[in-house]
């Protein structure tokens, strides 16, 4: 419990948009230059921290750890507000911001316009507006599902010449591994999110994609 509590404390360090600092990578460690200078932010980490806090709050209260429970609850509420106020891009949620304030995962970009795991976790956590979360997942299916290849891509288009550079992810060929390939963590989360919304055909399509990879 103490290890988990310290991890939350470490994660609750926020940037200019009120979202967690990305450092040299979050789940996607290939994005190791997004926040290397200590200012870049991760939208996915914001959703993930909401889920972690939701899981830990009952444990803190059961242990009589009222001070932590109060801080975590306040942080969770602030994160949810920041995600809706800052991270929404019109049809999906952004992936984050670089150290210099450049957004990552926005519809105006030529590379990495949309990232799968952010949209899936928007649904899984219930941290933001339900209508936006549903629209975000719908956009992910429209933008990232390659029906012919039976793939549910992690992001698209792949990162090649993006400036600022996102990190060593750009050394991977487009469509390989984290750089626009199917990564089964992300596809599984999309399956779970689709099932959560009662989208059986999409959940089955995700399962089929994972099984073929």
C-alpha angles and dihedrals in degrees: 000000000000091000090052092047092053091048090055091049090052091049096049094081112117139201134212094295094050093253131121120281112253099207112180094338143327120208089330100059089181087076088070097142100050094090104009092126092055101255105080116106135213121218091189090055088054091058092042092052090052089056093046092050091048089055096045100043095078090049092051092050092046089054092048091245093147097159093057093042090054093048093046093048091051091047091049092053092048091049092052091051093048093048092055096038099043112018102049110106100187101269102020142008122274121243096230146282131281122234090265093052097259110145121237121209100024130145092240093061125098091212130043094005092163135016123205103215095057092055093046094050091048086066098037095053100041086213097136140034110316093222092054093046091052092048091048092054090046089053090050091055092047095047103033108032111099101195096184094052094036092234134139101202123218093222139345144246095023122246112256114137101007116152122235088040113240094211140260090335085084090064090067116089113254111275094022125116114316092353098081099313125117110275109190096218089062094041091051091051089050089050090052093047092049091049090049089058092047094251098146097169092053092046089053091047089053091048090050092049092051092047092053096049 
